[in-house]
Amino acid sequence: PNDGSGFCECEDCRALDLAMWPEGSGREDRPQMADRMMAFYNQIAEVTSAEFPDCYLGAYVYSYYALPPLEVTPHPNLALVLAINSAWRGGSAQHWAEDREKIDGWADHGSRQMGFPAPIVRHTIEYMRHISDIGYRGGYLYIGPIWETLGPGAYLMTKLLWDAQADPEPIVAGYYADLYGEAGDEVRAYDELVEDAWVRAMAGELQEPSAEAQHFIAKGPGGHMFGVLLGAWEPILGEARGTLERALAEAGTDDVRARVQRVFDQFEFAEASARALAGIARFESSRNPDPAVATQVQQAIEQREAALERIGETWSPHFREWVRTNDDRVRSPLRPSAAYFALAGDAARVTLGAARAQPPPAIDGDPGDAAWQQAPRGQMRENMGASEAVAPTAVAAAFDDEALYLLFVCREPNMGELKAERFGHDNGQLFSTDNVEIIIDPDGDGRGYFHFAINAGGSTWDGLNADAQTSDVEWAGDWQHAVGLGEDGWTVEVAIPLATLNVEAPAQGESWRLNLHRTRRSTAQPNEYQALAPTLGGFHQPAMFGELVFGETVAPTGENILRKWDAERFEVGEDISGPLRTGGEGQWRVEIADDRAYEGERSIKVTVGEDSHASFTYYPASVEPGNYRLAMRYYADPLGAPGPGRPADVPITRVIFRDNSGDAVSESKQYSWERSPAEPADGAWADHIHVFRTLPGTERFTVTVFVHRPGTHWFDDISLVRF
């Protein structure tokens, strides 16, 4: 049957779904489908049992039909397989209680044919004894592709099939002794170390997951499992390597050494995967990562590929292909293309220009309007790996003083298979169909951003996200859309009034954070997920959103390029860590304050403690080559003494010249630096001036203001103009 989605929505089928999933299941908005599936299975079993009365018909119990049926009794000739994969879940007390409830529930319906666990040794013992106690007669082994990892549990399982109450210790000890000889104790210690870490990680029982693991876990479904992998493996890498190195040293024969080496190959694959994930997390969580992070990720990905190739060439080509197929299926960031794309910085620096619409486009699904002919086009990429999309999608943006206009031109090589399905507004089934999505964050802080979706049938969905994990689907915006279906693709036009976004008409050169997505479902297997700015994970990754720049992206001579970051445009206490890319070390704070200003009512206030520093960074849109003058007023009260080894100057400004992908066009020694003495600003406003000329290849630059002196500092009247 269907693997988790695409179920029939007709009235007759939905009438068989008698309840919704319970609260806390993670599926609260989905129906329990066991009665529907049992009705379907029973009809087939009636036919097969008439011709083959002594045979069973095998069928899965899975996904939204994993809970027992409420009314329909399974046919006696059904051999149902409860595919709960309890080893993957780890067999913790909580997960085992949940799985046991399902197992017992199906047994109460007279079905005792199903379900061995994927083997984790300790869980296998309690699992096999339990299904023996309630009378299960057979089962299906759900196991991964390699013996080296899951062999001990599978071996124990076969023994317990004959006698579930047998003493497991001599069985397990015999397995390791027979297969690994003198190295058996060390290999067993390694397996038990990994099993214990995995069970605790899956149960959420790790005491202090690393910042890198928490980075992925915070991403939600798109990255949670990578966080679990890191949480399980990071703390044990050193001990695991040492244990297997001792096992190799103790191997007494060539055969035993070859068997231990297979386990070691598996470990090195896991070790490289964990180190690559940790580096990717550090890269994603810092927009200006240390170059050593890039080197670490590159080396770890190369080591992972080398380990995988060694496994494939020497003992398991099947495992190699399984990993690569699975990497592609889940769009793993561990694929070389995904990792290297992230290192190049493109995922965080995609920019789409919005042309002024004169006149605005008609929202009719036809992309022939003059406004679209004048607007620059962006191209989507595959979201997880940032490779070229299979079915290209072009996007464009335009604006006027009333609204933002967006265009999607979705090429579709399988147009005959496209399902233009229609639902009511805000029906979550839309996301199971071919659709496009719009994410708009005018403030750029990752909070309070807007989410719109339209599918090929013209159905719509909208919501307001308080943050990446919290969406208010009750929010209803005023906006227009139209879908056009053609021979080789489909188009979407959208008009969103600025009032709906709670903003005024954007100024020339102003920029918002934005991302645009397309999902291909009915026409692509596996499904294809695209993005203007690939997030390398779930769609809701604010740090990875692209940039929407209004009007000319080149600043006219003499115009203040930094006007959008004027302190007057922010509220006191507002989180500016996103728009101003704040950072620091030790005790520091960067905020908007109204207790001191050179002009107006507000300024940027920077507080720095002892042995600490702080910074904030401006990211102007595309700039024209030439000479620039950065000017700011600054004030200190109190001004502390400089710490040992720390600069005494305040402020220090740095300009890095970049191309449109965000990469620096020079070595660090060619960055432009300027320093001002701090003392003139002690109790008075002082000037800081930084004049620089762009380097060849510059298409944008970043300006960072550093404060290393302890004390409280204010910055105001900040301007950047081109001569």
BELJO-V599252 format. One record per backbone hydrogen bond with DSSP energy under -0.5 kcal/mol. CO is the residue of the C=O (numbers start at 1). NH is the residue of the N-H. E is the energy in kcal/mol with one decimal. If there is no record, write none. Layout:
BEGIN
CO|NH|E / CO|NH|E
END
This chain:
BEGIN
2|4|-1.3 / 10|14|-2.4 / 11|15|-1.4 / 13|16|-1.4 / 14|17|-1.2 / 16|18|-0.9 / 19|32|-3.3 / 22|25|-1.6 / 27|21|-0.6 / 27|30|-2.6 / 30|21|-2.5 / 33|37|-2.5 / 34|38|-3.1 / 35|39|-2.0 / 36|40|-1.7 / 37|41|-3.4 / 38|42|-3.0 / 39|43|-1.4 / 40|44|-1.5 / 41|45|-2.8 / 42|46|-2.2 / 43|47|-1.0 / 44|48|-2.5 / 45|49|-2.8 / 46|50|-1.0 / 47|51|-1.1 / 48|52|-3.0 / 52|55|-1.7 / 56|58|-0.6 / 57|79|-2.6 / 59|81|-2.8 / 61|83|-2.0 / 62|65|-2.5 / 63|66|-1.3 / 64|33|-2.6 / 75|78|-2.0 / 77|57|-2.8 / 78|80|-0.7 / 79|59|-1.7 / 80|82|-0.7 / 81|61|-3.1 / 81|83|-1.2 / 82|84|-1.9 / 85|89|-1.4 / 86|90|-0.7 / 86|91|-0.9 / 87|90|-0.6 / 92|96|-3.1 / 93|97|-1.9 / 94|98|-1.9 / 95|99|-2.8 / 96|100|-2.8 / 97|101|-1.6 / 98|102|-1.4 / 99|103|-2.6 / 100|104|-2.9 / 101|105|-2.0 / 102|106|-2.3 / 103|107|-1.9 / 104|108|-2.0 / 105|109|-0.5 / 106|109|-0.9 / 106|111|-1.7 / 107|110|-2.0 / 110|112|-0.7 / 112|137|-3.3 / 112|138|-0.5 / 118|120|-0.6 / 120|124|-2.6 / 121|125|-1.4 / 122|126|-1.2 / 123|127|-2.5 / 124|128|-2.8 / 125|129|-2.0 / 126|130|-1.9 / 127|131|-2.5 / 128|132|-1.7 / 129|133|-2.1 / 130|134|-1.7 / 131|136|-2.7 / 132|135|-1.1 / 140|116|-1.6 / 140|142|-0.7 / 141|143|-0.9 / 146|150|-1.3 / 147|151|-2.9 / 150|154|-2.0 / 151|155|-2.8 / 152|156|-2.2 / 153|157|-2.2 / 154|158|-1.9 / 155|159|-1.6 / 156|160|-2.4 / 157|161|-1.4 / 158|162|-0.6 / 159|162|-0.9 / 159|163|-1.3 / 163|166|-1.8 / 166|168|-0.5 / 167|171|-0.7 / 168|172|-2.7 / 169|173|-2.9 / 170|174|-2.2 / 171|175|-1.8 / 172|176|-2.0 / 173|177|-2.3 / 174|178|-2.7 / 175|179|-2.1 / 176|180|-2.6 / 177|181|-1.5 / 180|183|-2.0 / 181|184|-1.9 / 183|187|-2.2 / 184|188|-2.6 / 185|189|-2.3 / 186|190|-2.2 / 187|191|-2.6 / 188|192|-2.6 / 189|193|-2.0 / 190|194|-2.3 / 191|195|-2.6 / 192|196|-2.4 / 193|197|-2.0 / 194|198|-2.7 / 195|199|-2.6 / 196|200|-2.0 / 197|201|-2.2 / 198|202|-2.6 / 199|203|-1.6 / 200|205|-3.1 / 201|204|-1.1 / 210|214|-2.6 / 211|215|-1.8 / 212|216|-1.5 / 213|217|-2.4 / 214|218|-2.5 / 216|219|-1.2 / 217|220|-1.7 / 219|222|-0.6 / 220|223|-2.0 / 220|224|-2.5 / 223|226|-0.5 / 223|227|-1.7 / 224|228|-2.0 / 225|229|-2.5 / 226|230|-2.3 / 227|231|-2.7 / 228|232|-2.2 / 229|233|-2.5 / 230|234|-2.4 / 233|236|-1.2 / 233|237|-0.9 / 234|237|-0.9 / 236|240|-3.0 / 237|241|-2.4 / 238|242|-2.2 / 239|243|-2.2 / 240|244|-2.1 / 241|245|-2.3 / 242|246|-1.8 / 243|247|-1.7 / 244|248|-2.4 / 245|249|-1.9 / 246|250|-1.7 / 247|251|-0.9 / 248|251|-0.6 / 253|257|-2.6 / 254|258|-2.3 / 255|259|-1.9 / 256|260|-2.6 / 257|261|-2.4 / 258|262|-1.4 / 259|263|-1.3 / 260|264|-2.4 / 261|265|-2.9 / 262|266|-2.0 / 263|267|-2.2 / 264|268|-2.6 / 265|269|-2.0 / 266|270|-2.1 / 267|271|-3.3 / 268|272|-2.3 / 269|273|-2.0 / 270|274|-2.5 / 271|275|-2.3 / 272|276|-2.3 / 273|277|-2.4 / 274|278|-2.3 / 275|279|-2.0 / 276|280|-2.6 / 277|281|-2.4 / 278|282|-2.0 / 279|283|-2.4 / 280|284|-2.8 / 281|285|-2.0 / 282|286|-0.7 / 283|286|-0.7 / 286|289|-0.7 / 290|293|-2.1 / 290|294|-0.9 / 291|295|-2.0 / 292|296|-2.3 / 293|297|-2.4 / 294|298|-2.4 / 295|299|-2.6 / 296|300|-2.6 / 297|301|-2.8 / 298|302|-2.3 / 299|303|-2.5 / 300|304|-2.6 / 301|305|-2.5 / 302|306|-2.3 / 303|307|-2.6 / 304|308|-2.5 / 305|309|-2.6 / 306|310|-2.4 / 307|311|-2.3 / 308|312|-2.4 / 309|313|-2.5 / 310|314|-2.1 / 311|315|-2.2 / 311|316|-3.4 / 316|320|-1.7 / 317|321|-2.2 / 318|322|-2.5 / 319|323|-2.6 / 320|324|-2.2 / 321|325|-2.6 / 322|326|-2.5 / 323|327|-3.0 / 324|328|-2.0 / 325|329|-2.3 / 326|330|-2.4 / 327|332|-2.8 / 328|331|-0.6 / 332|335|-1.4 / 335|339|-2.6 / 336|340|-2.7 / 337|341|-1.7 / 338|342|-2.2 / 339|343|-2.1 / 340|344|-1.7 / 341|345|-0.7 / 341|346|-0.8 / 342|345|-1.1 / 345|348|-1.1 / 346|349|-1.5 / 346|350|-0.5 / 350|547|-2.6 / 352|549|-2.4 / 353|355|-0.6 / 353|397|-0.6 / 354|551|-3.0 / 355|399|-2.0 / 356|358|-0.6 / 359|358|-0.6 / 362|364|-1.6 / 365|367|-0.6 / 366|369|-0.6 / 369|372|-0.7 / 369|373|-1.3 / 370|374|-1.5 / 371|375|-0.7 / 376|397|-0.5 / 378|395|-2.6 / 380|389|-0.6 / 381|531|-2.5 / 382|386|-2.0 / 383|536|-1.8 / 387|382|-2.8 / 390|392|-0.6 / 392|411|-2.3 / 393|380|-2.5 / 394|409|-3.0 / 395|378|-2.9 / 396|407|-2.4 / 397|355|-1.7 / 398|405|-3.3 / 399|357|-3.1 / 402|498|-2.6 / 402|499|-0.5 / 403|400|-1.8 / 404|496|-2.9 / 405|398|-2.3 / 406|494|-2.4 / 407|396|-1.7 / 408|410|-0.6 / 408|492|-2.1 / 409|394|-2.2 / 409|411|-0.8 / 410|490|-2.1 / 412|415|-0.9 / 414|417|-2.2 / 415|418|-1.2 / 418|420|-0.7 / 419|421|-1.5 / 421|457|-0.6 / 421|459|-0.5 / 424|427|-1.3 / 426|428|-0.6 / 427|430|-2.1 / 428|431|-1.5 / 429|432|-2.0 / 430|433|-1.8 / 434|456|-2.1 / 435|519|-2.8 / 436|454|-2.3 / 437|517|-2.4 / 438|452|-2.7 / 439|515|-2.3 / 440|450|-2.8 / 441|444|-0.7 / 441|513|-2.1 / 449|465|-3.2 / 450|440|-2.3 / 451|463|-2.2 / 452|438|-3.1 / 453|461|-1.9 / 454|436|-2.8 / 455|458|-2.2 / 459|455|-1.9 / 460|426|-2.2 / 460|427|-0.5 / 461|453|-2.4 / 463|451|-2.4 / 464|466|-0.7 / 464|472|-3.0 / 465|448|-0.9 / 465|449|-1.6 / 467|470|-0.6 / 469|471|-0.5 / 470|466|-1.5 / 470|467|-1.2 / 471|473|-1.0 / 472|464|-1.5 / 472|475|-1.1 / 477|479|-0.7 / 478|497|-0.7 / 480|495|-2.1 / 482|493|-2.5 / 484|491|-2.9 / 488|412|-2.6 / 489|486|-2.9 / 490|410|-2.8 / 491|484|-2.3 / 492|408|-2.5 / 493|482|-1.9 / 494|406|-2.3 / 495|480|-2.7 / 495|497|-0.6 / 496|404|-2.5 / 497|500|-0.8 / 497|501|-1.0 / 498|503|-2.0 / 499|502|-1.0 / 507|510|-2.2 / 510|550|-2.9 / 512|548|-3.0 / 513|441|-3.2 / 514|546|-1.9 / 515|439|-2.8 / 516|532|-2.5 / 517|437|-2.2 / 518|530|-3.0 / 519|435|-1.6 / 519|521|-0.6 / 520|528|-1.6 / 521|524|-1.2 / 528|520|-2.9 / 529|383|-3.2 / 530|518|-1.2 / 531|381|-2.7 / 532|534|-0.6 / 539|541|-1.8 / 541|544|-2.6 / 542|545|-1.4 / 546|514|-1.8 / 547|352|-3.1 / 547|549|-0.6 / 548|512|-2.3 / 549|354|-3.3 / 550|509|-3.0 / 553|555|-0.5 / 556|559|-2.0 / 559|561|-0.9 / 560|563|-1.3 / 562|565|-1.6 / 563|566|-1.7 / 566|569|-2.2 / 567|570|-1.6 / 571|574|-2.1 / 574|576|-0.7 / 576|580|-2.4 / 577|582|-0.6 / 578|581|-0.8 / 580|617|-3.3 / 583|615|-2.4 / 585|613|-1.9 / 586|588|-0.7 / 587|609|-3.1 / 589|607|-2.7 / 591|593|-0.5 / 591|605|-3.3 / 592|573|-1.2 / 593|603|-2.1 / 603|593|-2.3 / 603|605|-0.6 / 604|715|-2.5 / 605|591|-2.5 / 606|713|-2.9 / 607|589|-1.9 / 608|711|-2.6 / 609|612|-1.1 / 613|585|-2.4 / 614|707|-2.6 / 615|583|-2.2 / 616|705|-2.9 / 618|703|-2.1 / 626|694|-2.5 / 627|723|-2.5 / 628|692|-2.2 / 629|721|-1.8 / 630|690|-2.8 / 631|719|-2.8 / 632|688|-2.4 / 633|716|-2.1 / 634|686|-2.4 / 635|714|-2.6 / 636|683|-2.5 / 638|637|-0.7 / 638|640|-0.6 / 638|712|-1.7 / 641|710|-0.5 / 643|646|-2.3 / 649|708|-0.5 / 651|676|-1.6 / 652|706|-3.3 / 653|674|-2.0 / 654|704|-2.6 / 655|657|-0.5 / 655|672|-2.1 / 656|702|-1.9 / 657|665|-2.4 / 658|699|-3.0 / 658|700|-1.8 / 659|662|-1.8 / 663|659|-2.3 / 667|670|-2.0 / 668|671|-1.8 / 671|673|-0.5 / 672|655|-2.7 / 674|653|-2.7 / 676|650|-1.8 / 678|681|-1.7 / 679|682|-2.1 / 681|636|-3.2 / 681|683|-1.4 / 681|684|-0.8 / 686|634|-2.3 / 688|632|-1.8 / 690|630|-3.3 / 692|628|-3.1 / 695|698|-1.9 / 699|623|-2.1 / 700|658|-3.0 / 701|620|-0.6 / 702|656|-2.0 / 702|704|-0.5 / 703|618|-3.1 / 704|654|-2.1 / 704|706|-0.5 / 705|616|-1.5 / 706|651|-0.5 / 706|652|-1.8 / 707|614|-2.2 / 710|640|-3.2 / 711|608|-2.6 / 712|637|-2.4 / 713|606|-3.4 / 714|635|-1.8 / 715|604|-2.6 / 716|633|-2.8 / 719|631|-2.7 / 720|561|-3.2 / 721|629|-2.4 / 722|558|-1.7
END
